[in-house]
Amino acid sequence: MSRLRRFNRKILGLSSAYTHESDTDQNEVSILPLDTEEQEELIQKFEVNAHVTNKLYINVLSVLYLLYGGLLMIFVRKAQGHIKLALLAGANSLICSCITLRYDIINDYFLFKTFKLRVSNFSINILNVVLLVFMSWISFNHVMEDKKTLFCLQVPMILFWVAVVVKRWARNMEDEIADLRRLKYKYKNA
């Protein structure tokens, strides 16, 4: 029973103090089955908490992407040759990662009334992977001697994978909440 009481106190709205089963405080977790309305309220609390947490992560990561992208653009002005191309590819990769992290895009563009171009998160991710491969190729062929620059050029790849993981976690949380809705049982409290 103590595991049930400790279960996600933030969602259940409980205080951090433990209560005994004999207490009739409102801080106590009921061991009786929840009726339909209580189940719905609890699921809505889970949804709100998941939405707020995901929004916070996405906003923090977006600021991080934009700051590092701006830093790369400052370095582009000072760089020359192949390093300049790698820095531009890295900045564009960060923009693609930020777009796919924040938005779910599916859009069709008609070119010349015969050719339809579909832009989605999948196509943006493919473009992002191409940019990352191009940037890695340039950095490993032309910047091997400067370790700081080599590391700076690999950060967009790390941030790309962070965006993929955060999106997957958000999708898994939505799936878990949908499964929770399907598991609701019919119980009316008398």
GROMACS elastic network, one bead per residue, 0.5 to 0.9 nm:
[ bonds ]
;  ai    aj funct       b0    kb
    1     4     6  0.51889   500
    1     5     6  0.64752   500
    1     6     6  0.88335   500
    1    21     6  0.89286   500
    1    31     6  0.84351   500
    2     5     6  0.50314   500
    2     6     6  0.62047   500
    2     7     6  0.85648   500
    2    18     6  0.85074   500
    3     6     6  0.51733   500
    3     7     6  0.61315   500
    4     7     6  0.51183   500
    4     8     6  0.86932   500
    4    29     6  0.77445   500
    5     8     6  0.81570   500
    5     9     6  0.74887   500
    5    14     6  0.85664   500
    5    18     6  0.78153   500
    5    19     6  0.85578   500
    5    28     6  0.76303   500
    5    29     6  0.60546   500
    6     9     6  0.61141   500
    6    14     6  0.89769   500
    6    16     6  0.84965   500
    6    18     6  0.83855   500
    7    10     6  0.87022   500
    7    11     6  0.85895   500
    7    12     6  0.81242   500
    8    11     6  0.55727   500
    8    12     6  0.65233   500
    8    13     6  0.86133   500
    8    14     6  0.87451   500
    9    12     6  0.50682   500
    9    13     6  0.57059   500
    9    14     6  0.51062   500
    9    15     6  0.70284   500
    9    16     6  0.74149   500
   10    13     6  0.51865   500
   10    14     6  0.66450   500
   10    15     6  0.83600   500
   10    49     6  0.86435   500
   11    14     6  0.79652   500
   11    42     6  0.76131   500
   11    45     6  0.60016   500
   11    46     6  0.62738   500
   11    49     6  0.71160   500
   12    29     6  0.85019   500
   12    42     6  0.72368   500
   12    45     6  0.78213   500
   12    46     6  0.88814   500
   13    27     6  0.80027   500
   14    17     6  0.82928   500
   14    26     6  0.83319   500
   14    27     6  0.53429   500
   14    28     6  0.76952   500
   14    29     6  0.83950   500
   15    18     6  0.78415   500
   15    27     6  0.64919   500
   17    27     6  0.85504   500
   18    27     6  0.84740   500
   18    28     6  0.83499   500
   19    22     6  0.82913   500
   19    23     6  0.66576   500
   19    25     6  0.80562   500
   19    27     6  0.71723   500
   19    28     6  0.61473   500
   19    29     6  0.88195   500
   20    23     6  0.55587   500
   20    24     6  0.88155   500
   20    28     6  0.76677   500
   21    24     6  0.78200   500
   21    28     6  0.73216   500
   21    29     6  0.84992   500
   21    30     6  0.87585   500
   21    31     6  0.89436   500
   23    26     6  0.88253   500
   23    27     6  0.88992   500
   23    28     6  0.71666   500
   24    27     6  0.82213   500
   24    28     6  0.68473   500
   25    28     6  0.56805   500
   26    29     6  0.79461   500
   29    32     6  0.89260   500
   30    33     6  0.77449   500
   30    34     6  0.81952   500
   31    34     6  0.86400   500
   33   187     6  0.76222   500
   34    37     6  0.79324   500
   34    38     6  0.57008   500
   34    39     6  0.59805   500
   34   185     6  0.88017   500
   34   187     6  0.70676   500
   34   188     6  0.84367   500
   34   189     6  0.81172   500
   35    38     6  0.54034   500
   35    39     6  0.62462   500
   35    40     6  0.87726   500
   35   185     6  0.81519   500
   35   186     6  0.71173   500
   35   188     6  0.51992   500
   35   189     6  0.57959   500
   36    39     6  0.51592   500
   36    40     6  0.62963   500
   36    41     6  0.87389   500
   36   184     6  0.74977   500
   36   185     6  0.70881   500
   36   186     6  0.60600   500
   36   187     6  0.57875   500
   36   188     6  0.65106   500
   36   189     6  0.85240   500
   37    40     6  0.50893   500
   37    41     6  0.61950   500
   37    42     6  0.86364   500
   37   188     6  0.86347   500
   38    41     6  0.50263   500
   38    42     6  0.61276   500
   38    43     6  0.85735   500
   39    42     6  0.51640   500
   39    43     6  0.61769   500
   39    44     6  0.85852   500
   39   181     6  0.87465   500
   39   184     6  0.69706   500
   39   185     6  0.84923   500
   40    43     6  0.51103   500
   40    44     6  0.61022   500
   40    45     6  0.86092   500
   40   181     6  0.80634   500
   40   184     6  0.83124   500
   41    44     6  0.50879   500
   41    45     6  0.62332   500
   41    46     6  0.87403   500
   42    45     6  0.50604   500
   42    46     6  0.63634   500
   42    47     6  0.87248   500
   43    46     6  0.50239   500
   43    47     6  0.62352   500
   43    48     6  0.87044   500
   43   177     6  0.71826   500
   43   180     6  0.73873   500
   43   181     6  0.72567   500
   44    48     6  0.61308   500
   44    49     6  0.85065   500
   45    48     6  0.51770   500
   45    49     6  0.60850   500
   45    50     6  0.85050   500
   46    49     6  0.51935   500
   46    50     6  0.60576   500
   46    51     6  0.85260   500
   46   177     6  0.75193   500
   47    50     6  0.51479   500
   47    51     6  0.60460   500
   47    52     6  0.85847   500
   47   173     6  0.87883   500
   47   174     6  0.80386   500
   47   177     6  0.70106   500
   48    51     6  0.50902   500
   48    52     6  0.61107   500
   48    53     6  0.85218   500
   49    52     6  0.52506   500
   49    53     6  0.61047   500
   49    54     6  0.85296   500
   50    53     6  0.51912   500
   50    54     6  0.60118   500
   50    55     6  0.84598   500
   50   170     6  0.79950   500
   50   173     6  0.71818   500
   50   174     6  0.82630   500
   51    54     6  0.52034   500
   51    55     6  0.60312   500
   51    56     6  0.85804   500
   51   170     6  0.85556   500
   52    55     6  0.51410   500
   52    56     6  0.62035   500
   52    57     6  0.87590   500
   53    56     6  0.51545   500
   53    57     6  0.63281   500
   53    58     6  0.86662   500
   54    57     6  0.51646   500
   54    58     6  0.60967   500
   54    59     6  0.85459   500
   54   166     6  0.81719   500
   54   167     6  0.89410   500
   54   169     6  0.87923   500
   54   170     6  0.65278   500
   55    58     6  0.51265   500
   55    59     6  0.60503   500
   55    60     6  0.85703   500
   56    59     6  0.52188   500
   56    60     6  0.61680   500
   56    61     6  0.85508   500
   57    60     6  0.52632   500
   57    61     6  0.60888   500
   57    62     6  0.84772   500
   57   166     6  0.79200   500
   58    61     6  0.51652   500
   58    62     6  0.59664   500
   58    63     6  0.86361   500
   58    98     6  0.88476   500
   58   101     6  0.69122   500
   58   102     6  0.66774   500
   58   163     6  0.85610   500
   58   166     6  0.79260   500
   58   167     6  0.89475   500
   59    62     6  0.50537   500
   59    63     6  0.62761   500
   59    64     6  0.86204   500
   59   102     6  0.83405   500
   60    63     6  0.53027   500
   60    64     6  0.62847   500
   60    65     6  0.87377   500
   61    65     6  0.60814   500
   61    66     6  0.85810   500
   61    98     6  0.79644   500
   61   101     6  0.86206   500
   61   159     6  0.86221   500
   61   162     6  0.87252   500
   61   163     6  0.80028   500
   62    65     6  0.50420   500
   62    66     6  0.61401   500
   62    67     6  0.85236   500
   62    97     6  0.89104   500
   62    98     6  0.58472   500
   62    99     6  0.88487   500
   62   101     6  0.79516   500
   62   102     6  0.77934   500
   63    66     6  0.51834   500
   63    67     6  0.60568   500
   63    68     6  0.85345   500
   64    67     6  0.52306   500
   64    68     6  0.61180   500
   64    69     6  0.83888   500
   65    68     6  0.53047   500
   65    69     6  0.59035   500
   65    70     6  0.85087   500
   65    91     6  0.89656   500
   65    94     6  0.58962   500
   65    95     6  0.74128   500
   65    97     6  0.79826   500
   65    98     6  0.65042   500
   65   156     6  0.84514   500
   65   159     6  0.76220   500
   66    70     6  0.60617   500
   66    71     6  0.85329   500
   66    91     6  0.89044   500
   66    94     6  0.74883   500
   66    95     6  0.75442   500
   66    98     6  0.79290   500
   67    70     6  0.51123   500
   67    71     6  0.62171   500
   67    72     6  0.86973   500
   68    72     6  0.61828   500
   68    73     6  0.86137   500
   68    91     6  0.79912   500
   68    94     6  0.80433   500
   68   155     6  0.88912   500
   68   156     6  0.85935   500
   69    72     6  0.50612   500
   69    73     6  0.62627   500
   69    74     6  0.87381   500
   69    90     6  0.76251   500
   69    92     6  0.79161   500
   69    93     6  0.87800   500
   69    94     6  0.61594   500
   69    95     6  0.74385   500
   69   156     6  0.87222   500
   70    73     6  0.50012   500
   70    74     6  0.63036   500
   70    75     6  0.87108   500
   70    91     6  0.76639   500
   71    74     6  0.50999   500
   71    75     6  0.63741   500
   71    76     6  0.87350   500
   71    91     6  0.87474   500
   72    76     6  0.61988   500
   72    87     6  0.59722   500
   72    88     6  0.74670   500
   72    90     6  0.74026   500
   72    91     6  0.60530   500
   72   152     6  0.85726   500
   72   153     6  0.89121   500
   73    77     6  0.68093   500
   73    87     6  0.72691   500
   73    88     6  0.71002   500
   73    91     6  0.67665   500
   74    77     6  0.55786   500
   74    78     6  0.71674   500
   75    78     6  0.52925   500
   75    79     6  0.60505   500
   75    84     6  0.80333   500
   75    87     6  0.73817   500
   76    79     6  0.50934   500
   76    80     6  0.77430   500
   76    83     6  0.80422   500
   76    84     6  0.53041   500
   76    85     6  0.81788   500
   76    86     6  0.89606   500
   76    87     6  0.60364   500
   76    88     6  0.68244   500
   77    80     6  0.81958   500
   77    84     6  0.79821   500
   78    84     6  0.83000   500
   79    82     6  0.85469   500
   79    83     6  0.62033   500
   79    84     6  0.52014   500
   79    87     6  0.84079   500
   80    83     6  0.60499   500
   80    84     6  0.53073   500
   80    85     6  0.84428   500
   81    84     6  0.56003   500
   81    85     6  0.70495   500
   82    85     6  0.52039   500
   82    86     6  0.63637   500
   82    87     6  0.87107   500
   82   138     6  0.66348   500
   82   139     6  0.82369   500
   82   142     6  0.71120   500
   82   143     6  0.87787   500
   83    86     6  0.50218   500
   83    87     6  0.61058   500
   83    88     6  0.85826   500
   83   135     6  0.88874   500
   83   138     6  0.73406   500
   83   139     6  0.72288   500
   83   142     6  0.76440   500
   83   143     6  0.75126   500
   83   149     6  0.87521   500
   84    87     6  0.51452   500
   84    88     6  0.62187   500
   84    89     6  0.86314   500
   85    88     6  0.51249   500
   85    89     6  0.61606   500
   85    90     6  0.85764   500
   85   135     6  0.76746   500
   85   138     6  0.80748   500
   86    89     6  0.50588   500
   86    90     6  0.61295   500
   86    91     6  0.86850   500
   86   131     6  0.87609   500
   86   132     6  0.88973   500
   86   134     6  0.73875   500
   86   136     6  0.77497   500
   86   137     6  0.87063   500
   86   138     6  0.61840   500
   86   139     6  0.67884   500
   86   153     6  0.72067   500
   87    91     6  0.62026   500
   87    92     6  0.86302   500
   87   135     6  0.75285   500
   87   152     6  0.88938   500
   87   153     6  0.68632   500
   88    91     6  0.51192   500
   88    92     6  0.61919   500
   88    93     6  0.84614   500
   88   135     6  0.86129   500
   89    92     6  0.51368   500
   89    93     6  0.60009   500
   89    94     6  0.86381   500
   89   128     6  0.89512   500
   89   131     6  0.55357   500
   89   132     6  0.71023   500
   89   134     6  0.73999   500
   89   135     6  0.59084   500
   90    94     6  0.62326   500
   90    95     6  0.87101   500
   90   131     6  0.71830   500
   90   132     6  0.69238   500
   90   135     6  0.65598   500
   90   153     6  0.66939   500
   90   154     6  0.83452   500
   90   155     6  0.83891   500
   90   156     6  0.58217   500
   90   157     6  0.82681   500
   91    94     6  0.51398   500
   91    95     6  0.64137   500
   91    96     6  0.88036   500
   91   156     6  0.77522   500
   92    95     6  0.50245   500
   92    96     6  0.62680   500
   92    97     6  0.86411   500
   92   128     6  0.78655   500
   92   131     6  0.75854   500
   93    96     6  0.50564   500
   93    97     6  0.61475   500
   93    98     6  0.85790   500
   93   127     6  0.82181   500
   93   128     6  0.52317   500
   93   129     6  0.80050   500
   93   130     6  0.89738   500
   93   131     6  0.61052   500
   93   132     6  0.66870   500
   93   156     6  0.65685   500
   93   157     6  0.81349   500
   93   160     6  0.77842   500
   94    97     6  0.50093   500
   94    98     6  0.60942   500
   94    99     6  0.85877   500
   94   128     6  0.82808   500
   94   156     6  0.59378   500
   94   157     6  0.86080   500
   94   159     6  0.74963   500
   94   160     6  0.72974   500
   95    98     6  0.51110   500
   95    99     6  0.61949   500
   95   100     6  0.87270   500
   95   128     6  0.88892   500
   96    99     6  0.51370   500
   96   100     6  0.62567   500
   96   101     6  0.85062   500
   96   124     6  0.63426   500
   96   125     6  0.71708   500
   96   127     6  0.79616   500
   96   128     6  0.60121   500
   96   160     6  0.86445   500
   97   100     6  0.53066   500
   97   101     6  0.60156   500
   97   102     6  0.86463   500
   97   124     6  0.83138   500
   97   125     6  0.75260   500
   97   128     6  0.72083   500
   97   156     6  0.85823   500
   97   159     6  0.75237   500
   97   160     6  0.56008   500
   97   161     6  0.88498   500
   97   163     6  0.64031   500
   97   164     6  0.84016   500
   98   101     6  0.50703   500
   98   102     6  0.61638   500
   98   103     6  0.84564   500
   98   160     6  0.86070   500
   98   163     6  0.76540   500
   99   102     6  0.53901   500
   99   103     6  0.58531   500
   99   104     6  0.83879   500
   99   105     6  0.87116   500
   99   121     6  0.82779   500
   99   124     6  0.83738   500
  100   103     6  0.54718   500
  100   104     6  0.65888   500
  100   105     6  0.76969   500
  100   120     6  0.87732   500
  100   121     6  0.56364   500
  100   122     6  0.85985   500
  100   124     6  0.71730   500
  100   125     6  0.73858   500
  100   163     6  0.77870   500
  100   164     6  0.85895   500
  100   167     6  0.86055   500
  101   104     6  0.79985   500
  101   121     6  0.89762   500
  101   163     6  0.56999   500
  101   164     6  0.75727   500
  101   166     6  0.78339   500
  101   167     6  0.64692   500
  102   167     6  0.89699   500
  103   121     6  0.80856   500
  104   120     6  0.74424   500
  104   121     6  0.62810   500
  105   119     6  0.70267   500
  105   121     6  0.55495   500
  105   122     6  0.88537   500
  106   118     6  0.70719   500
  106   119     6  0.57383   500
  106   121     6  0.70609   500
  107   117     6  0.83157   500
  107   118     6  0.57180   500
  107   119     6  0.51948   500
  107   120     6  0.63521   500
  108   116     6  0.65055   500
  108   117     6  0.56295   500
  108   119     6  0.61973   500
  108   120     6  0.86476   500
  109   115     6  0.83390   500
  109   116     6  0.56528   500
  109   118     6  0.62205   500
  109   119     6  0.76961   500
  110   113     6  0.57071   500
  110   114     6  0.70001   500
  110   115     6  0.57810   500
  110   117     6  0.61701   500
  110   118     6  0.86447   500
  111   114     6  0.64586   500
  111   115     6  0.51076   500
  111   116     6  0.60332   500
  111   117     6  0.72064   500
  112   115     6  0.62498   500
  112   116     6  0.86207   500
  113   116     6  0.77276   500
  118   123     6  0.80377   500
  119   122     6  0.79525   500
  119   123     6  0.59588   500
  119   124     6  0.71022   500
  120   123     6  0.52852   500
  120   124     6  0.62687   500
  120   125     6  0.85572   500
  121   124     6  0.50258   500
  121   125     6  0.60018   500
  121   126     6  0.85850   500
  122   125     6  0.50607   500
  122   126     6  0.62693   500
  122   127     6  0.87355   500
  123   126     6  0.50002   500
  123   127     6  0.62638   500
  123   128     6  0.85141   500
  124   127     6  0.50626   500
  124   128     6  0.60637   500
  124   129     6  0.86473   500
  125   129     6  0.61333   500
  125   130     6  0.85953   500
  125   160     6  0.89537   500
  126   129     6  0.50924   500
  126   130     6  0.62705   500
  126   131     6  0.86626   500
  127   130     6  0.50915   500
  127   131     6  0.62437   500
  127   132     6  0.86403   500
  128   131     6  0.50638   500
  128   132     6  0.61436   500
  128   133     6  0.86334   500
  128   160     6  0.81796   500
  129   133     6  0.60903   500
  129   134     6  0.84836   500
  129   157     6  0.86045   500
  129   160     6  0.87235   500
  130   133     6  0.51622   500
  130   134     6  0.61155   500
  130   135     6  0.85368   500
  131   134     6  0.50607   500
  131   135     6  0.60413   500
  131   136     6  0.85081   500
  132   135     6  0.50141   500
  132   136     6  0.59932   500
  132   137     6  0.84359   500
  132   154     6  0.85423   500
  132   156     6  0.75789   500
  132   157     6  0.63360   500
  132   160     6  0.89352   500
  133   136     6  0.50553   500
  133   137     6  0.59933   500
  133   138     6  0.85934   500
  134   137     6  0.51408   500
  134   138     6  0.62978   500
  134   139     6  0.85979   500
  135   138     6  0.52436   500
  135   139     6  0.60563   500
  135   140     6  0.85727   500
  135   153     6  0.72131   500
  135   154     6  0.83170   500
  136   139     6  0.50286   500
  136   140     6  0.59607   500
  136   141     6  0.83602   500
  136   150     6  0.88691   500
  136   153     6  0.74424   500
  136   154     6  0.72176   500
  136   157     6  0.88003   500
  137   140     6  0.53977   500
  137   141     6  0.60803   500
  137   142     6  0.84382   500
  138   141     6  0.52506   500
  138   142     6  0.57995   500
  138   143     6  0.74470   500
  139   142     6  0.54639   500
  139   144     6  0.68418   500
  139   149     6  0.82895   500
  139   150     6  0.61008   500
  139   153     6  0.68985   500
  139   154     6  0.84958   500
  140   143     6  0.59015   500
  140   144     6  0.55690   500
  140   150     6  0.75786   500
  141   144     6  0.66564   500
  142   145     6  0.81564   500
  143   146     6  0.57208   500
  143   147     6  0.77484   500
  143   149     6  0.70742   500
  143   150     6  0.61459   500
  144   147     6  0.66861   500
  144   149     6  0.86958   500
  144   150     6  0.66859   500
  145   149     6  0.89509   500
  145   150     6  0.83256   500
  146   149     6  0.56274   500
  146   150     6  0.62533   500
  146   151     6  0.88203   500
  147   151     6  0.60897   500
  147   152     6  0.85677   500
  148   151     6  0.51667   500
  148   152     6  0.61779   500
  148   153     6  0.86477   500
  149   153     6  0.61769   500
  149   154     6  0.87329   500
  150   153     6  0.52050   500
  150   154     6  0.64867   500
  151   154     6  0.51122   500
  151   155     6  0.65382   500
  152   155     6  0.55076   500
  152   156     6  0.80490   500
  153   156     6  0.67001   500
  153   157     6  0.81247   500
  154   157     6  0.54450   500
  154   158     6  0.67023   500
  154   159     6  0.89553   500
  155   158     6  0.50715   500
  155   159     6  0.61856   500
  155   160     6  0.85634   500
  156   160     6  0.60227   500
  156   161     6  0.87215   500
  157   161     6  0.64696   500
  157   162     6  0.87044   500
  158   161     6  0.52812   500
  158   162     6  0.62854   500
  158   163     6  0.88022   500
  159   163     6  0.62060   500
  159   164     6  0.86552   500
  160   163     6  0.52002   500
  160   164     6  0.63973   500
  160   165     6  0.87957   500
  161   165     6  0.61586   500
  161   166     6  0.85922   500
  162   165     6  0.51469   500
  162   166     6  0.61335   500
  162   167     6  0.85927   500
  163   166     6  0.51902   500
  163   167     6  0.61389   500
  163   168     6  0.85458   500
  164   167     6  0.52711   500
  164   168     6  0.61771   500
  164   169     6  0.86806   500
  165   168     6  0.50520   500
  165   169     6  0.61331   500
  165   170     6  0.86367   500
  166   169     6  0.50755   500
  166   170     6  0.62094   500
  166   171     6  0.86166   500
  167   170     6  0.51342   500
  167   171     6  0.61722   500
  167   172     6  0.85848   500
  168   171     6  0.50548   500
  168   172     6  0.60516   500
  168   173     6  0.85466   500
  169   172     6  0.50574   500
  169   173     6  0.61388   500
  169   174     6  0.86784   500
  170   173     6  0.51165   500
  170   174     6  0.63353   500
  170   175     6  0.87166   500
  171   174     6  0.51262   500
  171   175     6  0.62497   500
  171   176     6  0.86698   500
  172   176     6  0.61294   500
  172   177     6  0.86530   500
  173   176     6  0.50410   500
  173   177     6  0.62493   500
  173   178     6  0.86080   500
  174   177     6  0.51761   500
  174   178     6  0.61985   500
  174   179     6  0.86342   500
  175   178     6  0.50153   500
  175   179     6  0.61529   500
  175   180     6  0.85580   500
  176   180     6  0.61283   500
  176   181     6  0.86921   500
  177   181     6  0.62788   500
  177   182     6  0.87386   500
  178   181     6  0.50904   500
  178   182     6  0.64527   500
  178   183     6  0.88326   500
  179   182     6  0.50782   500
  179   183     6  0.63436   500
  180   183     6  0.50720   500
  180   184     6  0.67002   500
  181   184     6  0.55506   500
  182   185     6  0.85174   500
